[in-house]
Amino acid sequence: MVCNKVDKRITFLSTGGLEHTSSSTPCTNCPYNVISKHYYYPAIGNIMSGNLIVLPYISDNALNIIYDTIDDDNLLDNVCITALVKCPYNNKFPINENVIAHCIQYLITEFNADNFINIMLLGDASRYMMGIGNIKEYLSKVVVSKKKRNYFVNYNPLVKDDKQLELFKTHLVKWYSAIINKTYNYDVVRI
């Protein structure tokens, strides 16, 4: 992991966006401070489900692809969705290592506070959280940590390649089915 120092002053909510204006927010001293009101989006869905999807950054398009792929009205009852970078992406300001190092602190806090067991890391979230460079190699694997967390990886839903998008959808449905039915058909890698 990039960072292991966590700010204990931060409290995460379970739904919607949160506007921060005080000096003790995740947006304080953020290197990706491109939004003047410091919008910060905590996780949506059921934080008690034990199941988490981690987007690389906040994106309505990515969320829509997930909702369309997993055609289940109970999706947000069964999983929680969050992002590594907790504010909307801005094309004028690329996300860099400094932004990731800042934001990852708050993602780690979410992991620990809500005790997730099945975690699907999408796109760059898998690279930064687990050091996975080639996602394709890990699509059929589950990485089990010492804390007995199951980490799965998949492509970013916003991939430009149609083949990768179809692979994303296939593996997202496989993961969702596995966590709902509690039948895992993955090769196990222990760390």
N, C-alpha and C positions, 0 to 999 in steps of 0.2 A: 504494500500500500504506500501511497505517496506521503501521506501525513498520518500521524497518530495522536497529535495533540488536539483535544476536543474542548471547545468552549462550553462549559457547564451552564452558562447563563441562558442558553437558547432552549426554548420550548417549542416542540413541533405540534401542529394541529393536524387533524385527520382529513379535513376537506378544504377545498377552495384556496384562493390566493390570500396573501396577507400583506398589507402595506406597512412597511417599517419606516419609522422616522426617528426613533431614539438612537442613542450612540452605542447600544449594545446589541445590535442586530447583525445577522449574517452579512448584510450589505456594507457594514462599516469597514472601511479600508479595502473594499473589494476591488481587485484589479480589473474586473469586468463591469465596473460601475457606469453603465451606458444609459440607464434609465433614471431620470432625476428623482423620482419618488421612491426608488428602491423597491420595486415589486419583487416579492419573494414567494414562490409557490411551494407550499409543503405538500406532502403526499395526499393523494385522493384514494378513496376506497376503504376497505376494511383493514385497519392496522392490526387487528387481532387475528386475522386469517392465517398468519404464518407464511403467507405467499407474497412475494414482492417482484414487481417488474421495474427495472431501473433503465430509464431512457438516458441517452447521453446529455440531453438538454430538453427544456420545456418546448413542446411543439404541439399545437392543435392538430396539425396534419398527422403526426405520428400517433397521437391518441385516437384519431378517427380510423386510421389503418388498423390499429389494435382492436377497436370496437367492431369494425367491419369483419375482421378475420375471426374473432371469437364471438360468434353470434349467440350470446347468452345474456339474457336480461339480468342475470345475477352476477355478472362479471365483477362488479365492484363490491359485491358481498364476499366473493371468493378470493380476491386479490387486492393488493394495494399497489398503486402506481406512483412512482416518484422519478426524480431525475438527478443525475450527478451535478449538473449545473442548474441551479434552482431558479433562474430567471430566463425570460424569453431570449432566444438567439437573435443576434443582430448581424446581418451580413457585412456591415461596415466594420465590425470589430470581431475578428476571428477569436475563437476560444484558444487560449494557449496554456502552457504548463503552469504559469502563475495562477491563472483562474482555477484550474483543476486542483492545484494544491490548496487553494482557499476553500473551494466548495466541498472537497472530499471530506473535510472535517465534519461537516453537517450531515453528510450521508452516513458516515460511520456512527454518528450519534443516533441517527434514525435506526440503523441496524441494531445497535445495542439496546436502545430504549424499547423497541417493539418486538424484539426476539423473533425475527423472521427465520424460517427454516428453509424454504424453497425460494431461491433468489435467481431470477432471470436477468442477466446483464446484457444489455443491447449495445451493439456497436462499440464506440470508444469507451463506454463504461466498463466493458470486459477487459479492454486493454489497460486502462488506468487502475482498475481495482485488482486485477489478477495477473497482469503482465502478459495477456494472451494476444499475440500478434496476428496469428492466422486463425480466424474464427471457424473456418471450414473444418479444421482439424478437431474442433471441440463440439461440433453440433450434436453428435451422438454420445456425448460424455457428460457425466455429472462429476463435478469436483467436490469432494466431501472434506470439509475442514475439521480441525481438531475440536471445534465447538459444535460439531455435528450439523453444520449448515450445508445445504446442498446448493452448489452454484452451477447454473446452466448458462450457456452463452448463445447468442443469436446475433444476426445482423441488425443494423440500425434500420427501422422501418422506412426511413427516408432514402434508402439506397437508390441510385439512378439506374442500376442494372435490373431489367425485368426478371432475369433468372434468379438473381439474389433476392429480389422481392418475393418471388414464389417460394424460394427456400426459407425465407424468413417466416412466411405465412404457415408453411408446412410444419416447421419446427416449433412455432408458437402454439399451434393447435396440439401438437404432440405433447408439449410441456403442460399445457392447460389440462388436457385429458389425463395426463399422468398424476398431476397434483389433485385433481378432483376424484379420480378413481383409485388413487393410491397404488397404482401399478406402474412401476418405473422400468422402462425398457431402454436403459442407458448403460454404457460401459462406465465403471466406477474408477475414478482417479482419486486417491487419498493424498492429502497434503498435511 
